[in-house]
Amino acid sequence: MASKLWASKAASYLKISVFHRGFATVLKDFKYCDSHEWVKVDGTSATVGITDHAQDHLGDVVYVELPQIGTTVTQGASFGAVESVKATSDVNSPVSGKVIEVNEELSNSPGLVNASPYEKGWMLKVEISNVDEVNSLMDSEKYSKFCEEEDASH
């Protein structure tokens, strides 16, 4: 509950709209994949990470594997992995393009993925090669429904 309150205050401070669900936070201005990655697009560049829902299901993240700067990523294909106390999971790119930055902080502090999945726990930044790919991703409302349906089926 405290993390939800913190997320609301942080979102308010950063002037980001937040859509609350019963168990995770979904940010309205982001786009989402069915494999639980998020993307925040700014022109032709995009910041990528895993969702609050994903980190919640993974548990405490202990290691994050990221690609090298300059690597080409493809929408829907794996670019790295997240290892938690429960499992290791591939992380897929929501967009295609070239990696222009990786979050080096995650090598020393992988728990940032849990503590701040949409801010300090971002994974990489991509120069998008096809901006139209963003249209195939879910908005916050569709992603929230997707998560609820997925959780109900388990």
C-alpha positions in Angstrom: 0.0 0.0 0.0 2.9 2.4 0.8 4.4 1.9 -2.7 1.0 2.7 -4.3 0.8 5.9 -2.2 4.4 6.7 -3.2 3.6 6.0 -6.9 0.6 8.4 -6.7 2.7 11.1 -5.1 5.5 10.7 -7.6 3.1 10.7 -10.5 1.5 13.8 -9.1 4.8 15.5 -8.7 5.9 14.6 -12.2 2.5 15.5 -13.6 1.9 12.0 -14.9 -1.6 10.6 -15.0 -2.0 7.3 -13.1 -4.7 4.7 -13.5 -5.0 2.6 -10.3 -6.0 -1.0 -10.3 -6.5 -3.2 -7.2 -3.0 -4.7 -7.3 -0.7 -2.6 -9.6 -0.2 0.8 -11.2 -0.7 1.5 -14.9 0.4 4.8 -16.3 -2.0 6.4 -18.8 0.5 7.9 -21.2 2.4 4.7 -21.7 1.8 1.8 -24.1 1.9 -1.8 -23.1 2.6 -5.3 -24.6 0.8 -8.5 -23.7 4.2 -9.8 -22.4 4.1 -7.0 -19.7 6.6 -4.5 -21.0 5.9 -0.7 -21.2 7.1 1.9 -23.6 7.0 5.7 -23.2 7.5 7.3 -26.6 9.0 10.8 -27.1 9.2 11.6 -30.8 11.3 8.9 -32.4 12.9 7.7 -29.1 11.3 5.4 -26.6 12.0 4.3 -23.0 11.3 0.7 -22.2 10.8 -1.3 -19.0 8.6 -4.0 -17.4 5.3 -3.1 -15.8 4.4 -2.9 -12.2 2.2 -6.0 -12.8 5.2 -8.0 -14.1 7.5 -7.0 -11.3 4.8 -7.9 -8.8 4.4 -11.4 -10.3 8.2 -11.9 -10.5 9.0 -11.0 -7.0 12.3 -9.5 -5.9 14.5 -8.9 -8.9 18.1 -9.9 -8.3 19.6 -9.6 -11.8 18.9 -7.7 -15.0 20.5 -8.7 -18.3 20.5 -5.8 -20.9 21.8 -5.5 -24.4 24.8 -3.4 -25.5 24.3 0.2 -26.8 24.0 -0.1 -30.6 22.2 -3.4 -30.6 19.1 -3.6 -32.8 15.9 -4.7 -31.1 12.8 -6.0 -32.8 9.2 -5.6 -31.7 8.1 -8.7 -29.8 11.6 -10.2 -29.6 13.6 -10.7 -26.5 16.4 -8.2 -25.7 17.3 -9.4 -22.3 16.2 -11.1 -19.1 15.1 -10.4 -15.6 16.0 -12.9 -12.8 14.0 -12.9 -9.6 13.8 -15.0 -6.5 10.9 -16.8 -8.3 12.0 -17.1 -11.9 14.0 -15.9 -14.9 11.9 -14.2 -17.5 12.8 -12.8 -21.0 12.1 -9.2 -21.6 10.7 -8.3 -25.0 10.9 -5.1 -26.9 7.7 -3.2 -27.5 9.2 -1.4 -30.5 11.9 -2.0 -33.1 15.0 0.1 -33.3 18.5 0.7 -32.1 19.5 0.8 -28.4 20.8 4.2 -27.6 21.1 3.9 -23.8 20.8 1.3 -21.1 20.1 1.8 -17.4 23.5 1.0 -15.9 22.1 1.5 -12.4 20.3 -1.8 -12.8 23.6 -3.8 -12.7 24.3 -2.6 -9.1 20.6 -2.1 -8.0 18.3 -4.5 -9.9 15.7 -4.0 -7.2 14.9 -0.6 -8.8 12.8 -2.7 -11.2 10.6 -3.6 -8.2 10.8 -0.3 -6.4 10.2 2.0 -9.3 9.3 0.1 -12.5 8.2 3.2 -14.4 10.9 5.6 -13.4 14.2 4.5 -11.9 13.7 0.9 -13.1 13.6 1.7 -16.8 15.8 -0.7 -18.8 16.7 0.9 -22.1 16.1 3.7 -24.6 15.6 3.0 -28.2 15.7 5.1 -31.4 12.5 3.8 -33.0 12.8 2.5 -36.6 9.1 2.3 -37.2 6.9 4.7 -35.1 3.7 3.0 -36.5 4.5 -0.1 -34.4 3.3 1.8 -31.3 -0.2 1.7 -32.7 -0.3 -2.1 -32.2 0.3 -1.7 -28.4 -2.3 -1.5 -25.7 -3.2 1.7 -24.0 -3.6 1.8 -20.2 -7.3 0.8 -20.1 -6.8 -2.2 -22.5 -3.7 -3.3 -20.6 -5.5 -3.1 -17.2 -8.4 -5.3 -18.6 -5.8 -7.7 -20.1 -4.1 -8.1 -16.7 -7.4 -8.7 -14.9 -8.5 -11.3 -17.4 -5.1 -13.0 -17.3 -5.1 -13.1 -13.5 -8.6 -14.4 -13.4 -7.6 -17.3 -15.7 -4.8 -18.4 -13.4 
